[in-house]
Structures are given as C-alpha cells and as structure tokens.
Amino acid sequence: MYEYELQQARSAELRRRAEHERLARAIVRGRRAARREAAGRAAAERSDGGAGSESHTHLLRRLGFARPA
C-alpha cells in the first residue's frame, strides 16, 4: 500500500510541474506576441512619422569599391 501512495504522490507532483511549465510557456508566448505587436506599431508610426523619422543608414554605407593600400 505504501508504494501505491508514493506513486500517487509522484504522479501528482509531475502533473503540477507539467501544469506550471504549460503556464510558463503560455506567458512567454503572450509576451512575445505583445512585443511583436508593439514592434509592428512602432514600425507603422515610424513609416507615418514624416521626413524627420527616416533612417539615415544609406549615409553610412561603405563605398562600393576597395580603397588602394
């Protein structure tokens, strides 16, 4: 009888751990989705922001040809 009770306790603990891990994964999924949504909104605001919010990376590009040593 003792072994049966011990097995029941182990099984209950495994179920609790599995439920906790499922909850943690759901929270992480929600946070990722919120981050993606916020990034999408920020990108939309940048594209609608006008000339002041344009990226200037094209000014920082290196020249297309190699310099002589």
N, C-alpha and C positions, 0 to 999 in steps of 0.2 A: 504494500500500500504506500509506503514511503516513496518508492521510486515513481509511482504514478503521480503523487503530489508534486514531487520535484520536477517531473516532466511538464506538468501543468504550469508551474511557476516559470519554467524556462520558456515555454511556449507563449505565455502572456507577456513576458519581457521582450521576446522577439517581436511580437505584434506591436508593442508600444514603441520599440525602436523603429520599426518599419513605418508606423504612422508618423512619427516625428520626422523621419527622413523625407517622407512624401510631403509633409507640410513645409519643410525647409526648401525642397525643390520648387514647390508652388510659389513660395515667397520670392525666391531668386528669379523665377520666370516672370513674376509680376514686376519686379524691379527692373529687369532687362527691358520688358515691354514699355515701361514708363520712361526709361532712358532713351529708347529708340523714338518714342513719340515726342519727347522733349527735343531730341536732336532734329527730328523732322520739322517741328515747329520753328526751331531756331534757324534751320536752313531756309525755310519758307520766308521768315522775317528778313533774313539777310538778302534774299533774292528780291524782295519787295522794298528793301530799305533805300534804294536810290544809289546815286553815284558815290556817296560818302562811305558806303559799306562794301564796296567792291574789293576783291582781293588784288594784291599787288605782286603776286608771285611771278607774274610774267616779267617783272622788272629784275628779279633776282636770278633768272635763268642764266646759265653759263653760255658763252658763245659756242656756236656750232663747229668751230674749227679749233685745232690744237695750237697752242702758242709755241713758238720756237724756243728751244732751251738756251 
